[in-house]
Amino acid sequence: MSRIGEIESENAIKERVKLLPVLSLLPGWAVVAEIKTRIFIVLPQGRKPFERTWGTIHSRARPLNHAETTFLNFAGSKSQNWVSLPT
């Protein structure tokens, strides 16, 4: 049985990887110490590049504030494949 989950804290993820038979994708900067001490190993990426699709959501109950609008505008200007979903 496959299970997928999302945890916000890198430290919580690292603890679960140490204790449980799980695999995780983490940025290299978050696991430098564990790789150096050989607690974790790095697996090859494979033939295809890893891609991730990001999405944004917000409550219809309130408008976006200035920081949120600025972030979305910035992200949209830097992405080649930015998709706007209907509101």
Protein Blocks (a to p, Z undefined) as FASTA:
>chain_A
ZZddddfblklmmmmmmmpccdddddfklmmmmmmnomaccddebjbdcdddddddddfk
bccdfklmmmmmmmmmmpmkbccddZZ
